[in-house]
Amino acid sequence: MTDSNCGCGCPHDNCGCSEFHETMYLLLDDQLTAEECSRLRAHAEECPNCAQLLNAEAEFRALLRKCCCPPAPVELRQRISYQLRVEYRQG
């Protein structure tokens, strides 16, 4: 993390907010190593702006998951798939 006085409000001169912003989505998607996750989470604990951004994105993702409809039952999907195959063969 190599930012220098980026004006983010972080208490450190060499804060790393730019790297945090670039990799935050990978963190939320569990695409980072344990070491990278620890480093980014430690940064968020020190930087109120990055913590707020991380929390807002996590809450947004939770809302999206909540709003998504559950998948159709297996039987319904099988019937639809069967009907599509029948119609395709009948041309």
N, C-alpha and C positions, 0 to 999 in steps of 0.2 A: 504494500500500500504506500503510494509515493506522492500523494497530493501535498501541496505546500500552500498553506493559507488560502484555501479555496473559498472561504467566506461562508461555509456551511453552518457555522455555529458549534462545530465540534471543538472540544477543549484542547485538542492537540494540533501542533503545527503540521505534522506529517500525518494527516488524519486517515487517508485512504477512502474517502467517501466516493470518489469516482469508481474505484474498483468495486466497492460495495454495490453501487448502483448497476454496474455492468454484470455482476454475478448474483445479485439477489434472486433473480428468477430461477437460476440454477439451484440455489439453496432451497427455495420453496419446492422445486421439482425433484429434490433428492438426487441431484446429478453431480454432487461434489463429494470429494473424499471427506472422511471424518475430520481430518486436520483442517481442510478448507472451511468446513462448516463451523468448526470451533472458532477459527480466526474471524469469520464474518459475524458470528453471533457475539463474540467478544467486542467487536467494533460497535455493533448495534447497542450493546449495553453501555458503551461509553459515549455514544453519539445520539442525542435525543432526536435529531432530524432523521437519521437512518432508521432508528427504532420505530419512529412514527410511520415512515414509509413501509417498512417491513410489516408492521402490524396492519396497516391499511390494506396492503396487498393480500395478506393472509385472510383478513376478514372478507375482502372482495371475493376471493376464491371460495371461501366457505359459503357465501351467499349464492354464488353460481352453482355450486354443488347442490345446494338446497333447492334451487329453482328448477333444476333439470328434472325431467320426468324420469321415473324409474323405467327400466327396459320392459318391453312387452313380454308377457309370459311365453315360455318356450313353445307351448302348444299353438299359440296364435302365430308366432313366427314360422313354425313348421307348416301350418295351414296356408299362410300367405305364400311361402316359398313353393309349396306344392302347386298352388293355384297358378302362380306365375310360370312354372315349368309347363303345366298343362296348356295354358294359353299360348306360350311360346311355340310348343310343338304343333298346335293347331294352326298356327301362323296367321 
